[in-house]
Amino acid sequence: MREDRRSGMGSGIGPGTGQGIGQGMEPGNGPGMEPGIDPGIDPDIGEICRYLGYRGALPGEDILREIRLCKAQLAEAVTPRSVWEYYDILTPPDTDKVIVPDADKVIVPGAGLEMESRALARNLAGCRRVCLMAATLGPGPDRLIARESVRQMSRAVILQAAAAAMIEAYCDLINGMIREEACAEGFLCRPRFSPGYGDLPLTAQIRIGEALQMNRRIGITLTGSLLMSPSKSVTALIGLAPRSGEEAAEVGCDAMESGCDAMESGCDVPESGCGATGAGFGATESGCEACSKRENCLYHR
């Protein structure tokens, strides 16, 4: 089993290949970063405030001080680990072709997955492969939150928000690694899609967990109600679509039909992020809001 500690990945994502595991992310320090937090997963204070319910303005200095304290506590407690693998995908009735937007089932034979979800099929329209991923911050945040729930509930609430922002930042980091691997093999990544979102049931987590062996490899288990333990954990599917605009046009890409120049040239999604993350549909330097193809794009923000 190949492990990754923020070094080169390079396993390739051809049929039946491509897997990664990341663990023990070494802490680092950088501008604007809390001591001990890895730069890739240090959540922005504004994002934590959003999780706390603040809109359009930061809280007072007392709350900001508590947020910084909670971030420092989490930096000592987290043990980020992740695992991902690539698989071919099929969709009936044309199981020899890529998924089309009006499909209602997605089959990942190599992982033993058969999921009935129109929302997922729409997300994966045009994709030939899919990446299954799981990530966790470890049990540390749960212990911190449980302790502070008894001692100081207000701090427990902030820890919950900070840990939620941190696992999202960690997933973005892993997503970036997957995007780099996919790009090297001529694919673009679709937005992450997790069980429980849209019409994809939480039961999908059972087979995803089994395929990734996430209990043995990174310590994630499922409760009787199919929630994950540790609680600050995520599973997701990421579709991989060919970079070629010609191949995308074969499955009826709305953006291609409306003349998306970015797709024709195999758009590289900007670092700042586009609502069509990795899909390449009308992505511009300013993202979806500035794209003239936004209204006709399945993947706009």
Buried (B, 14 or more C-beta within 10 A) or exposed (E): EEEBEBEEBEBEBEEEEBBBBBBEBEBBEEEEBBEBBBBBBBBEBEBBBBBBEBEEEEBEEEBBEBBBBBBBBBBEBBBBBBBBBBBBBBBEEEEEEBBBBEBBBBBBEBBEBBBEBBEBBBBBBBBBBBBBBBBBBBBBBBEBBEBBBEEEEEBBBBBBBBBBBBBBBBBBBBBEBBBEBBBEBEBBBBBBBBBEBBEBBBEBBBBBBBBBBBBEBBBBEBEEEBEBBBBBBBBBBBBBBBBBBEBBBBBEBBBBEBEBEBBBEBBBBEEEBBBBBBBBBBBBEEBBEEBEBBEBBBBBB
